Amino acid sequence: MLNFTLRRLTGVSLRNLNQLTPTISSLGQILPRATMSQEAGQYPPIESAMRKALNTELKPVFLEVINESPQHNVPKRSESHFRVFVVSEKFNDLTLIKRHRLVNDTVKNALKAAGFEFMHALSIEAKTPKQWEPEQEPEKSPPCLGGHGK
Amino acid sequence: MNRICQSLLRPSYRMPAALTGGASASATTTSGSILCRFFAADAATGAAVDKATMDKLVRTNKVVVFMKGNPQAPRCGFSNAVVQIMRMHGVQYDAHDVLQNESLRQGVKDYTDWPTIPQVFIDGEFVGGCDILLQMHQSGDLIEELKKVGIVSELLKAEEAKQQDDKAK
């Protein structure tokens, strides 16, 4: 019984650890606003999988992936909270909710394929090229209120 | 553990009076002139809340919000943003705290096939999360959506009152 409980606990914590503590520190962490032309390998695993999938699926005119985890109540170098700013022709004629679903699904499938669960938080700004002005900055996320409920 | 601490700290969460099939307990609170009900259940750990129950839950009020924490004390910045937007528009809504109920947290995600919390429903229809609400608020679409279900936004009222004033001058 004890053995079983222990195993269950370890199983859970391992899974959570996977999400919360990526294996490598990389440029993506130090310079979250690095441009998308850089090699995917320079980013930590989850961010790298996201970027790759979004670039392939959405063919964005502009893509910015920001790891906001350091602003939240999670261990250092986590990949739990992200903001995505993406401008793509694919959003033409899609309602806001469909655009968000497209981004969510793209990220979800990519993470699943790479063996990760969906991240804790993903904030999305999805614009069509017409709605976008190059000098436009992504919105800022609201401050953390400590509710990392897992 | 966290959850246990929360419920100890906020005994007000655990008010009796079941509303929907025993899944939730309800508490009615007033915040200024706005009446908003919030629901919190025991920290159930069973299976995700099923579709039939969710169908009912999202229709208990014209606007229903699934969030972290309650409107008086949101536990997440994104949930807080939704609460603030609703407050600005003077919307009466039902709020469900998913941190109090893991089954509900999973249930609502399965129901909408949407991975994150908060989630907002208007007239039983899933509208979106924090980002979408914020953009609808900024574009004025939220006022229109609320109007469709018979809710006149406080922002619209203020705007109209101002226009009347200007005319009178």
Interface residues (C-beta under 8 A of the other chain):
Chain A: L96 I97 H100 R101 N104 K108 F118 A121 L122 S123 I124 E125 E139 S141 P142 P143 C144 L145 G146 G147 G149
Chain B: N2 R3 K68 G69 P74 R75 C76 G77 F78 S79 N80 A81 V98 L99 R105 D113 W114 P115 T116 F126 V127 G128 G129 C130 D131 I132 L134 Q135 M136
